[in-house]
């Protein structure tokens, strides 16, 4: 097997690993392996190939992270569990329990003054106590 074929196989394996959710870590390495494939096909020595792979991975990791955050940002705020001042709606589950719905996610809910909760009411989250939203 030629060196460029080995790098190409490594790139495809890394792309398959990315399907398991490595947070674009394997994707970055796969792109670096593809760059190294081209250099290996061009006749670069084995040491040079490893240098090219390492340097391209070091450059691509922060670059791709920046690009993904810039052009595919999450518009959701509910991942900020523990953050207050989020608006939600009180919903009732089929079992009868009440939850607060914040951007499609359901959280346990408790009123700060132990007042009864009303289904459909829009409320502001004061804070989170673990996974329970404390509302005003």
Helices and strands as residue ranges (DSSP letters): H 3-18, H 25-41, H 46-71, E 87-92, E 98-102, E 105-111, E 122-129, E 132-135
